[in-house]
């Protein structure tokens, strides 16, 4: 029988079948595990968003507080200005009320001396001229303080502005008309310092 020598066949029989290439088995892919880094990033983003929301809330609280404080200060400033103006008006009113009778007396003295207090001349005795100068200075002073006189003769009687001392036939005037002003009225703005004292037609 031809072929391989007997010795080679025996050797081959002893070696056994030819060795095959060994391949390592690949692991079977299971369900994907979450990435730890992605979870940390999500937590960090969520934390940043919470901090940002808290910062916005705090900013809104501070803004509201600032606006409320500004409004309170503006109200205080207006109230203080109004109180100061009212206090000044009360002071001027009190002073003017004290001076009004002085003006009346000076005017009576001038009329008794034959000098017209509203006239432009200062004729008369030296004493009358001196009284006239005092009267005019005092009148100018109260006028600069805002005090005005008013004579309602011929006007309709108004109890808010006039004080009726008596009535008499009106000599053709409508009933309720001021026919004579006994004492002029004095006012400071819309405030009556003294109503005009008048006689009213019947």
C-alpha positions, 0 to 999 in steps of 0.5 A, a space after each residue: 500500500 503506497 502512501 505515507 510511511 507507516 511511521 508517519 501514520 502512527 505519529 499522526 494517529 497519536 497527535 489526534 485530529 488537527 488543532 482548530 483555532 480557538 475563538 473567545 466568545 463575545 459577551 452578550 450585550 445586556 440593557 444599557 446602564 445609565 451614564 454616571 456623568 450624564 446624571 451628574 450633569 443633569 443634577 448640576 443643571 437642575 441645581 443651577 436652575 433652582 439657584 437662578 429661580 431663587 435669585 429671580 425671586 429675591 430680585 423681585 422682592 428687593 425691587 418691590 421693597 425699593 418701589 414701596 420705599 420710594 412711594 412711601 418717601 414720595 408721599 412723605 415728601 408731599 405730606 411734609 411740603 403740604 404741612 409746611 405750607 399749611 403751617 405758613 398759612 396759619 402763621 400769616 393768618 394769625 398775624 394778619 388777624 391781629 393787624 386788621 384792627 390796627 389798619 381799621 383804626 388808622 383808617 378811622 384816624 385818617 378819615 377823622 383828620 380829613 385825609 383820604 387813606 386811599 388818596 394820593 395826596 398827604 395834605 393835612 397836619 403833620 400828625 395826619 401825614 405821619 399816620 398816613 405813612 404808617 397806614 400805607 406801610 402797614 397796608 403794604 406789608 400785609 398785602 405782600 403777605 397775601 392779604 387782600 381787602 374787599 368791599 362788596 357794596 352793590 353785590 349780592 349778600 353772601 353769608 360766607 363772605 359778608 356779615 350783615 349788621 342790619 337791613 334797610 330799604 334799598 332805595 331801588 336795590 334788589 332785596 338782599 343786596 349790600 347797600 353799604 359796607 361798614 367795614 371792608 373784608 379781609 381775606 388771605 387766598 380763599 381764607 376769610 380773615 374777617 368778613 365784610 361787615 355790611 348793611 343789606 337792603 330789605 
